[in-house]
């Protein structure tokens, strides 16, 4: 059994999962696109896993007659897809999303055509934008780090 941790970008909500997670997916349906504000939603099923919220409480939005979407009320990070058949966590909310590669795509009828060609776009590192946007060299992240902390922000009580 493997332990995975994660949470929202501000650190108000954290979670822990103990399981061998293998049901990672991408959903292209329009509801998921809107819920994530993206071309698709990367999700990891935690159905049957030992799951616990370790900090904070998510807000819920009922996006259909069967589904609720969990998110952080403080920073807005999308966190969950909750349906009668179980819960899935937003892949990007895990501290190490690279450990959970997708194995299937759902909602293909809503797939935006150019998604299949994203890997063909030119690629630049953040520092390469410095000439056009010099502030990128001085960015200080206020996001929660990709690991559990006793308190967040630093020095706050749990």
C-alpha positions in Angstrom: 0.0 0.0 0.0 1.2 3.5 -0.9 0.5 6.7 0.9 -0.3 9.8 -1.2 -0.9 13.3 0.1 -2.2 16.5 -1.4 -4.3 19.6 -1.1 -5.3 22.9 -2.4 -3.0 25.6 -3.5 -3.4 27.8 -0.4 -3.0 24.9 2.1 -6.4 25.3 3.8 -7.4 21.8 2.8 -5.1 18.7 2.8 -5.8 15.0 2.3 -4.1 11.6 2.6 -4.9 8.4 0.6 -3.6 5.0 1.4 -4.0 2.5 -1.5 -2.5 1.4 -4.7 -4.1 4.1 -6.9 -4.4 3.0 -10.5 -7.6 4.5 -11.8 -6.4 7.9 -13.1 -8.3 9.4 -16.0 -9.0 12.5 -18.0 -12.6 13.6 -18.5 -13.4 15.8 -21.5 -17.1 16.3 -20.8 -18.3 19.9 -20.7 -19.2 19.8 -17.0 -15.6 18.8 -16.1 -14.2 21.4 -18.5 -16.2 24.1 -16.6 -15.5 22.7 -13.2 -11.7 22.8 -13.8 -11.7 25.9 -16.1 -9.6 23.8 -18.5 -9.8 21.8 -21.7 -10.3 18.6 -19.6 -10.2 17.4 -16.0 -7.5 15.0 -14.8 -9.0 12.8 -12.0 -7.8 10.0 -9.8 -10.4 7.6 -8.3 -10.1 6.9 -4.6 -13.0 4.4 -4.6 -12.1 1.7 -2.1 -9.1 3.5 -0.8 -8.4 4.6 2.8 -9.0 8.3 2.4 -9.1 11.1 4.9 -9.2 14.9 4.9 -6.3 16.0 7.2 -6.9 19.7 7.2 -9.9 21.9 6.5 -13.3 21.2 4.8 -14.1 21.4 1.2 -17.0 23.4 -0.2 -19.4 21.5 -2.4 -21.2 22.5 -5.6 -23.9 20.2 -7.0 -23.1 20.2 -10.8 -25.9 17.7 -11.7 -28.5 15.6 -10.2 -25.9 12.9 -9.4 -22.6 14.7 -9.0 -21.1 17.1 -6.5 -17.8 19.0 -7.0 -15.5 19.7 -4.1 -13.3 22.8 -4.0 -11.4 25.0 -1.6 -13.6 27.9 -0.5 -10.5 30.0 0.2 -8.5 29.7 -3.0 -10.9 27.9 -5.4 -8.8 24.9 -6.2 -10.9 22.1 -7.7 -10.6 19.1 -5.5 -13.2 16.4 -6.0 -15.7 14.7 -8.3 -18.2 12.9 -6.1 -20.8 10.6 -7.7 -22.9 7.6 -6.5 -20.1 5.2 -7.6 -17.4 6.9 -5.6 -15.1 9.9 -5.3 -12.2 11.1 -7.5 -9.6 13.6 -6.6 -8.2 16.2 -9.0 -4.8 14.8 -10.1 -3.1 18.2 -9.8 -4.1 18.4 -6.2 -1.8 15.5 -5.3 1.7 16.5 -4.1 3.2 14.3 -6.8 0.7 14.2 -9.7 3.4 12.6 -11.9 3.0 9.4 -9.8 -0.6 9.0 -11.2 -0.5 9.0 -15.0 -3.9 8.7 -16.7 -4.9 5.3 -18.1 -8.2 6.2 -19.8 -10.1 9.2 -21.2 -13.8 9.7 -20.6 -16.4 12.1 -22.1 -14.8 11.8 -25.5 -17.9 13.5 -27.1 -16.8 16.8 -25.4 -13.1 16.5 -26.4 -11.8 19.7 -27.9 -9.9 18.7 -31.2 -6.7 20.5 -30.5 -6.1 18.7 -27.3 -4.5 15.8 -29.2 -1.9 18.2 -30.6 -0.8 20.1 -27.5 2.5 18.2 -27.4 3.3 19.8 -30.8 3.2 23.3 -29.5 6.5 25.2 -29.0 7.8 24.8 -25.4 9.5 27.4 -23.2 10.7 27.4 -19.7 9.5 30.1 -17.3 12.8 31.9 -17.4 12.7 32.2 -21.1 9.8 34.6 -20.8 12.0 37.0 -18.8 12.6 39.4 -21.7 8.9 39.9 -22.4 7.9 39.7 -18.7 10.9 40.3 -16.4 8.8 39.8 -13.2 8.9 36.0 -13.8 12.5 36.0 -12.5 11.3 37.4 -9.1 8.2 35.3 -8.5 7.9 34.1 -4.9 5.2 31.4 -4.6 2.7 31.7 -1.8 1.2 28.3 -2.6 1.4 25.5 -0.1 4.4 23.3 -0.6 4.0 19.8 -2.1 4.2 18.1 1.3 2.3 18.1 4.6 3.1 20.8 7.0 2.2 21.2 10.7 0.8 24.6 10.0 0.2 26.8 7.0 1.0 29.5 6.4 4.3 29.1 8.2 3.9 30.0 11.8 0.1 29.6 11.9 -1.6 27.1 14.2 -3.1 24.0 12.8 
